[in-house]
């Protein structure tokens, strides 16, 4: 007797995305991106790297732009929780390259994790022009957003797209 499965489509409530808000003080202008409150399904504009060479190719292609890297593993629960917010930021900040590396994918990625000294996941790195400009761990969407925006140039912040 053949069993049949009917695929059910999940219907999620629509989330109304608000426009990014500009805050200006006498010394600086900041942009409030609501990525932490509007995670997306799917990968957004996140690129995947499964080797050091592939990562370096993505980094070279980014040129002067910021590169945000999330390091995860297949069994990391917090990695799965924060990833939709990482993908949401990739949609809102088109000038920033977002790359995900699965540290337990194969021997190449495990070697890269060892070279970088990765001890905990999720781990985030920010690179600009091949130089590391930021590093933190944890699955807090607000910290993710704040750290990425802090490292963005004015031009990268100006290119914010509503999610």
N, C-alpha and C positions, 0 to 999 in steps of 0.2 A: 504494500500500500504506500503510495507516494504521498509524502507530506507536502503541503503547500504553505508558503509564507507570503503574507500580504505585506508589502512595504508600507509603512506608515510615514507620512511626512509630518515632521514636528512643526507646529505653528507657534512661533514665539511672538510675544507682544511687541508691537512696533515701539522703538525707542526714538523719541524726537531728539535729534542732535541740535544743539544750540551752536550759534556761530562763535568762533574764537573771539575772546574779549581782549582788548588791548588795555593795559594799565600803564599809565605814564607817570613818572615821578620826575623830580628835577634832575636826577642823574641817569636814569635808564628807562627804557620802554620794555615791557614784558608782554608776552602773549600767553593767554590761558587756553590751553588745548584740552578738550574734554575727553581725551582718549581713555582715561581711567574709568570714566563712567559709561563709555560706549564701546565695549569690546565687540569684535566682529567674529563671525564664523568664517572659517577658511584661513588662507595664508596671507591675504592682502598682497603687499608687494615684497614680502619677505623672500630672500634668496636662501638657498640651502648650500652648504659646503660640506663635502665628505672627505676632504684632504687638505693639507696645507697649501698645495699648489692651487687648488680651486679657491680657497679663501684668499690667497694672495692675488689671484686674478680678479676677484670681485673688488678687493681693496684698491687695486691699481685702476680699475675701471671707475671707481668713485672719484678719482682725482683729488681735488682740494676739499671735497664734501666730507661731512661726518659719516663714519661707519659705526653702526651700533650692532653689537654681536651678543646673541643669547646662546649660552652653552647649557645644554640639557642632557638628560638621559631618558631612555624609554620608560623607566620605572619611577621617575620623579613626579610625584603628585603636584607639588607646588609649581613645577615647570609647566605643567598642563594648565594650571589655573591662571598663571600670568601671561601665557603665550597669546591668548586673544587680545590682550591689551597691547602687547608688543606688535602684533599684526595691525591693530587699530592705529597705532602711531605711524606705522609704515604707510598707511593710506593718507594720513593727515599731513605728513611731512615728506613730500615727494622728492625733495633734494637730498634727503638723508638715506643712505643705503642701510637696509636692515638685513642681517645675515643670521641664520640659525645653524648651529653645529650640534649634532647629536654625538656627544662624547663617547658613547658606547657603540657606535655604528660598526666600526671595524678596527683593525690594527692601526691604520693611518690616523684615525681620529683619536684613538687612545694614546698614541705617541704624541700627538699635538697637545692633548690635555696634560700629559706628563711634562712636556717641554714648557708649557705655560704655568705649571704648578697648580692646576685646578684640583681643589680639595672638596669643594662644595658646589652643588647646583641648586637652583639656577644661578648662574654667574653671568654677569654682564660686563662687557668691555666697550669702550668708546675709543675709536681711532680717528686720527686726522693726519693725512699725509704720511701714513705708515707708522706714526708714533702713537702710542697709547696715551690717551688724555683722561681716561676715567675707568674705574673698576669698582663694582659693588656686587653683593650677592643678596638674594632675598626675592620674595614674590609679592612685594607691595607695589600695586599699579601706580600709586601717587609718586612714590620714590622713583620709579622707572621714568615716568613722564617728566618729573622735575629735573632729574639728572640729564636726560637727553636734551631737554630744552635749554638747560644751563650751558651745555656744550655747543649748542647751535649758534651759528653766526646770525647776524641781523637778516642777511639775505635768505638764509634757510628758514628763519621764522616768518619772513614776509611771504613765503610760498605756501603757507598753511592752507590746506584744503579742508572744507567742512566734510565730516564723515557722514 
